[in-house]
């Protein structure tokens, strides 16, 4: 590993809670991510994306996580968008403007630039199925129609924590919750039902797993997460 790469990875690892504050030792979360990376580099990249996207929900001072989510949400809202200089400039301006309101600091004190957007694109490029594609020198963002059911389970856990819903209690999928779930997964809503079905097959509550979903007349779709399934986790043998 090059020194320059190490200088970037160590602060990020500490920022995300993967490394201890005073050494290069892995935290419990870091150990989970290390084990995940050994099993599937694709799921590791998905987990890093979700960790960066959701960290600010439990700690608003994690400002890069907040900015990361702002950029992802803006791209998701567009459905499809060419990532050119104008788009990058728009994203930088949007984040700076919203940060001045959210954190009550002057714009000149906000450290968010074109390089910040480039860093976010780095993690989005690693997602599989992809959300960024290249055609010649042009890069385009598109919401994806599918993601791994494990990714959806992580996002479901995040939604339980964000909404402070007790585990084991059905969460009805209001339009706002559907949108939040899809944003975390960078998923087009048209693909959600298929991934929900696959998530149930992956860890079916009725067979000892931790996930269930269905539709109740008059109330609409709901999902159920029986117990925590934090980002980076994998179902245990008895939960599959």
C-alpha positions, 0 to 999 in steps of 0.5 A, spaced: 500 500 500 502 506 498 503 512 503 499 516 500 493 511 500 494 510 507 494 517 509 487 517 506 484 510 509 486 511 516 482 518 517 477 515 513 477 508 517 477 512 524 471 517 521 467 511 520 469 507 526 472 502 523 479 503 527 480 505 534 482 513 535 489 512 537 492 506 533 491 502 527 487 496 531 480 494 528 474 496 532 468 491 533 465 494 527 472 494 523 473 487 524 466 485 521 468 489 515 474 486 514 471 479 515 466 482 510 471 484 505 474 477 505 468 474 503 465 479 498 469 485 496 462 487 492 458 487 499 464 491 502 463 496 497 456 496 498 457 497 506 462 502 506 457 506 501 451 505 507 456 507 512 458 513 509 451 515 508 448 513 514 453 515 520 450 522 520 443 520 523 446 518 529 451 524 530 450 530 526 457 532 527 459 527 522 459 532 516 462 529 511 457 523 512 451 528 511 454 531 505 455 524 502 447 523 503 446 530 500 449 528 494 447 521 493 440 524 494 440 529 489 443 524 484 437 519 486 432 525 485 434 526 478 433 519 476 439 519 471 444 525 470 450 526 466 456 528 471 459 533 468 463 540 470 456 543 471 453 538 475 459 538 480 459 545 480 451 545 482 452 539 487 458 543 491 454 549 491 448 545 493 451 542 499 455 549 501 448 552 501 444 547 505 450 546 510 450 554 512 443 553 514 444 546 517 450 548 521 449 555 522 456 557 519 458 562 514 460 559 507 467 560 507 468 556 513 465 550 509 470 545 506 466 542 501 469 542 494 470 539 487 474 534 490 469 532 495 464 530 490 470 526 486 471 522 493 463 521 493 463 518 486 469 514 488 465 510 492 459 510 488 463 507 482 464 501 487 457 499 487 455 493 484 450 493 480 453 500 478 450 507 478 455 510 475 457 508 468 462 511 462 461 512 455 467 515 452 469 521 457 462 522 459 460 519 466 452 518 467 448 516 474 442 512 473 438 509 479 439 501 479 433 497 478 436 491 483 441 491 489 443 485 493 438 483 498 443 483 504 444 491 502 436 492 503 437 488 509 442 493 512 438 499 509 432 496 513 436 496 519 438 503 518 430 505 517 428 502 523 434 506 527 432 512 524 425 512 525 426 509 532 422 503 530 422 497 535 425 491 532 420 485 531 414 491 530 412 491 523 414 498 519 409 500 514 412 503 508 409 510 507 411 513 501 417 517 505 420 511 508 420 507 501 423 513 498 428 513 504 430 506 503 431 507 495 435 512 496 440 509 501 440 503 496 440 508 490 435 503 488 429 505 483 422 504 486 420 500 481 425 495 483 423 495 490 418 489 490 423 484 487 428 486 492 424 485 498 421 478 495 429 476 495 430 479 502 425 474 505 428 468 501 435 470 504 432 470 511 425 468 512 422 470 518 417 464 518 423 459 517 427 462 523 430 468 519 430 476 521 426 479 515 419 479 513 414 483 508 407 483 505 401 487 504 396 488 509 389 491 506 388 498 507 395 499 510 399 497 504 406 494 504 410 493 511 416 490 513 419 487 519 426 486 522 426 481 528 432 483 530 438 488 529 442 487 522 447 493 522 451 494 516 457 489 515 453 484 518 451 477 514 445 472 516 448 467 521 447 459 518 440 459 522 437 465 519 438 463 512 
